[in-house]
Amino acid sequence: MNETLSNQKTGETTADILTLLAEMGQQFAATHDIGSALNYAIEHIARYVGAEGGSLFMLEDDDSHLCCRACYGEVDIVGVCINADQGIVGHCVETLSSEIVRDVKTDHRFHKGVDEQSGFVTRSILCAPLSVKGESFGAIELINKCSGDNLFDTADLTLLSTLANSAALAIANARMAEKLVEQERLARELELAAEIQRSLLPDGNEGLPVWGANIPARTVSGDFFDYFEMDDGRIVFNLGDVSGKGMNAALLMAKTISLFRCLSKSIEHPGRLLGLINTEICDTSTRGMFVTMVGGIYDPATGRLRISNAGHEPPLVRDVHGNYRSLPAEAPPLGIDPDLTAKNGFPVANVDLDGGSFYLFTDGVTEGYVGEGEMLGSDGVLKIIDGSIAEDISVQLQRIVSIISESGIALRDDLTVLGISDGPPKACRSETMRKISPPDKLVTKDMKKCDILASIKTCSSPDRLKLIRNVVHDGAAIAGFARDIIPDIVLAVDEACQNVIRHAYDGRTDGEIEVALYSDGGSLIIEISDQAPHIDPATIKHRDLDDIRPGGLGTYLMEETMDLVQYRPVAENKGNILRMVKTIF
C-alpha cells in the first residue's frame, strides 16, 4: 500500500481510495492518541495525492485561530497559528469550500507568514475544509505537487476533497469518543469525590439529641454539616454553605469541615474557632469564594447553646410554647474579611433552649420547590415543624427533606438541615444530670493555654473565706458572667472551701488552700487545691434532699450551680484538686 501511496498514478482506482479511507478510519478508531491519528491521516493523504508537504489545521481558541496540529514534509510547522480568517486555509474554513491555487504568486490571498517562518517555498496549494453536517472545524492544506511543473490541477482538488470529507468524519468520531472517555473519567472522579464527602458527614445521631441531612443537587455538594460528642457530654456542631458549585465548592467544603472538626476539639469558643477558620480561608481561597457557616456547642445537661453565625441564614429557636425567634448573623461569611481573626473572633450568641428546639438549614430548603413555581419558604418550614413537633427531631427534618426532594422537581440547590432537640425544661430535669465526674472521666484541659483571671493562696481558716469570695466575685465578673449568676458561683466556691476546712483538714487552720480562676474563652475553670490527705471521690455525695436537717447540701449546691465538678488527688501522699467548670453565658 505504501508503494501505491508514494507514487500517485493518474489512474487511481476506486478500490485504492476505499482502501485508504478504510485504513484512516481504522487508525482513528483504534488509537487512543488523536494526535498520532492526525499525523497518519495527513501523511497518507499527501503521499496519495502526490504533494511535497501537507498540514492539518484545527480551529482553536473559541474558533478565533487556526493552528497546525499535524504536518508532513521537509518543514515541520506544527504549533503555528494564524487568524481564523487569514490566508487560503481561513477562506476554505469560512466558506466551507475547497480551493486550488495553481500559482501562489498570482493570488493575493496567499499568506506568506508561514513560508517566512519555515523557509519553505510554496508554489501551488490545494486546500479542503474539514466539516461535518455543515460545520467546519479545520482544513487540510497540501503544498507543491511532486511531479511535472509542481502545480496542482482540478483532478487533484477533487481527490483531496473526497479524502478530506472522509478524514473529517473520522476525526469528528474520534473527538467525540475522546470526549465521552473524558466525561466518563470525570464522572468517576466526581463519584469518588462524593463518596469522600459523604464520609466526612456523620452517619447517624448515635443516640444524641441532634440530627442532620445533606442532599446534593449535583453529584458533589457545597453544603456541609457535622456534629460530635465531647468527653464531657457536650455536643459540637456546625452547618455551612460554600459559594459556587461543582468541584471547587466541594473542595472548599471538605477543607472547612475538616478544619472545624480538628480545631473544635481544643477551642471551645465558637467565635474564636470561626476566626481561625476565617484566617485560613482568606489566606488560601481563590476566585472570591467564601463560606456561610454557623458553628456552636450545646450542653444537654443544661439546655444551653452557644453559636457564632458567619453570614449564614438565621437559625430558628422554637420554645416549648411554640414561639419562634431567629438568630441573625452579626458577621460576614468566612473568607471575606481577613481582619476577623481568632484574636477578636466572631460574635457569639447565647441561647437557653429550656426544652425547646434549634433548627439550622441552607437556602436550598427555603428556596426548594414543592410544586410548579411554588417554593417551600420559611412559612412552609415552620408549618412542617409545628405539624410534627411531637415526633423525634430526625422525623421532623426528614419530612422537610422529603417534601422537597420527592416533589418531582429537580433540586436547584443543595439541601442541608440540622436540628437539636433539648430535653425537658429545667424545672423537670432530673438531678442525675448533675453529678460528680469520676476520675476516669476527668476532662483534661491544658491550663497553660488558658487565661488566668484571679488567684489566692491562704490558710485553712474560716475567717479567710471572705477574701476568697471577693477574688472569685472579681474573677467571674472579668470572665463576663451576668450579675445574677456571679453570686451562685461565689456561693459554690465558698461551700467547696468550707468542705476543705471541715473535712479535708478536719478543722485545722494551719492547712493551705489555693483558689485559681481560668478562662479558655468559652468556660470559667475554677481549681481549688489543698495539701490535705487524699479523698476518695466515690465517698463524696450530697445528702438526700428529703432529709431535712442543717448542713450536708454543699455538694448538691456545687453540682447544681456548676456544669462540671471533678475531684482528683495530686501527690502520692497528700493533696487534692477540686475542679469546677461553668460555661460562660
SULPE-V545098 format. One record per backbone hydrogen bond with DSSP energy under -0.5 kcal/mol. NH is the residue of the N-H (numbers start at 0). CO is the residue of the C=O. Records with the same first field share a line. If there is no record, write none. Layout:
# SULPE-V545098
NH = CO + CO
This chain:
# SULPE-V545098
4 = 0
5 = 1
6 = 2
11 = 8
16 = 12
17 = 13
18 = 14
19 = 15
20 = 16
21 = 17
22 = 18
23 = 19
24 = 20
25 = 21
26 = 22
27 = 23
28 = 24
29 = 25
30 = 26
33 = 31
36 = 32
37 = 33
38 = 34
39 = 35
40 = 36
41 = 37
42 = 38
43 = 39
44 = 40
45 = 41
46 = 42
47 = 43
48 = 44
49 = 45
50 = 45
51 = 142 + 143
52 = 142
53 = 71
54 = 140
55 = 69
56 = 54 + 138
57 = 66
58 = 136
59 = 64
63 = 59 + 60
64 = 59
65 = 81
66 = 57 + 64
67 = 79
68 = 55 + 66
69 = 55
71 = 53
76 = 74
78 = 67
79 = 76
81 = 65
83 = 63
85 = 82
89 = 85
90 = 86
91 = 87
92 = 88
93 = 89
94 = 90
95 = 91
96 = 91
98 = 126
100 = 124
101 = 99
103 = 122
105 = 102
106 = 103
107 = 105
109 = 106
111 = 109
113 = 110
115 = 111
116 = 112
117 = 113
118 = 114
121 = 119
124 = 100
125 = 141
126 = 98
127 = 139
129 = 137
130 = 128
131 = 134
134 = 131
135 = 133
136 = 129
137 = 129
138 = 56
139 = 127
140 = 54
141 = 125
142 = 52
143 = 123
144 = 149
145 = 49
149 = 146
155 = 152
156 = 152
157 = 153
158 = 154
159 = 155
160 = 156
161 = 157
162 = 158
163 = 159
164 = 160
165 = 161
166 = 162
167 = 163
168 = 164
169 = 165
170 = 166
171 = 167
172 = 168
173 = 169
174 = 170
175 = 171
176 = 172
177 = 173
178 = 174
179 = 175
180 = 176
181 = 177
182 = 178
183 = 179
184 = 180
185 = 181
186 = 182
187 = 183
188 = 184
189 = 185
190 = 186
191 = 187
192 = 188
193 = 189
194 = 190
195 = 191
196 = 192
197 = 193
198 = 194
199 = 195 + 196
200 = 196 + 197
207 = 204
209 = 207
210 = 418
212 = 416
214 = 414
215 = 213
217 = 219
223 = 239
225 = 237
227 = 235
229 = 233
232 = 229
234 = 297
235 = 227 + 233
236 = 295
237 = 225
238 = 293
239 = 223
240 = 291
241 = 221
242 = 289
248 = 244
249 = 245
250 = 246
251 = 247
252 = 248
253 = 249
254 = 250
255 = 251
256 = 252
257 = 253
258 = 254
259 = 255
260 = 256
261 = 257
262 = 258
263 = 259
264 = 261
265 = 262
266 = 262
267 = 265
269 = 267
272 = 268
273 = 269
274 = 270
275 = 271
276 = 272
277 = 273
278 = 274
279 = 275
280 = 276
281 = 277
282 = 278
283 = 279
284 = 280
288 = 285
290 = 333
291 = 240
292 = 309
293 = 238
294 = 307
295 = 236
296 = 305
297 = 234
298 = 303
299 = 297
301 = 298
302 = 298
303 = 298
304 = 350
305 = 296
306 = 348
307 = 294
309 = 292 + 307
310 = 308 + 330
314 = 326
315 = 358
316 = 324
317 = 356
318 = 316 + 322
321 = 318
324 = 316
326 = 314
329 = 308
330 = 308
333 = 290
335 = 332
336 = 332
337 = 335
339 = 336
340 = 338
344 = 340
345 = 270
348 = 306
350 = 304
352 = 302 + 350
355 = 352
356 = 317
357 = 419
358 = 315
359 = 417
361 = 415
364 = 361
365 = 361
366 = 362
367 = 364
369 = 373
370 = 373
372 = 370
373 = 370
374 = 372
375 = 367
376 = 365
379 = 375
380 = 376
381 = 377
382 = 378
383 = 379
384 = 380
385 = 381
386 = 382
387 = 383 + 384
388 = 385
390 = 387
394 = 391
395 = 391
396 = 392
397 = 393
398 = 394
399 = 395
400 = 396
401 = 397
402 = 398
403 = 399
404 = 400
405 = 401
406 = 403
414 = 214
415 = 413
416 = 212
417 = 359
418 = 210
419 = 357
420 = 208
421 = 355 + 419
427 = 424
428 = 424 + 425
432 = 429
433 = 430
434 = 432
436 = 564
440 = 437
441 = 438
443 = 441
446 = 444
448 = 445
449 = 446
450 = 518
452 = 450 + 516
453 = 516
455 = 514
457 = 512
459 = 510
460 = 458
463 = 460
464 = 461
467 = 463
468 = 464
469 = 465
470 = 466
471 = 467
472 = 468
473 = 469
474 = 470
475 = 471
476 = 472
477 = 473
478 = 474
479 = 475 + 476
480 = 475
484 = 481
485 = 481
486 = 482
487 = 484
488 = 484
489 = 485
490 = 486
491 = 487
492 = 488
493 = 489
494 = 490
495 = 491
496 = 492
497 = 493
498 = 494
499 = 495
500 = 496
501 = 497
502 = 498
503 = 498
504 = 499
506 = 500
507 = 504
512 = 457
513 = 528
514 = 455
515 = 526
516 = 453
517 = 524
518 = 450
519 = 522
523 = 581
524 = 517 + 522
525 = 523 + 579
526 = 515 + 524
527 = 577
528 = 513 + 526
529 = 575
530 = 511
533 = 572
536 = 534
538 = 535
539 = 536
540 = 538
542 = 551
546 = 543
547 = 545
548 = 546
556 = 552
557 = 553
558 = 554
559 = 555
560 = 556
561 = 557
562 = 580
563 = 580
565 = 578
566 = 436
567 = 576
569 = 574
570 = 574
574 = 531
575 = 529
576 = 567
577 = 527
578 = 565 + 576
579 = 525 + 577
580 = 563
581 = 523
583 = 521
584 = 582
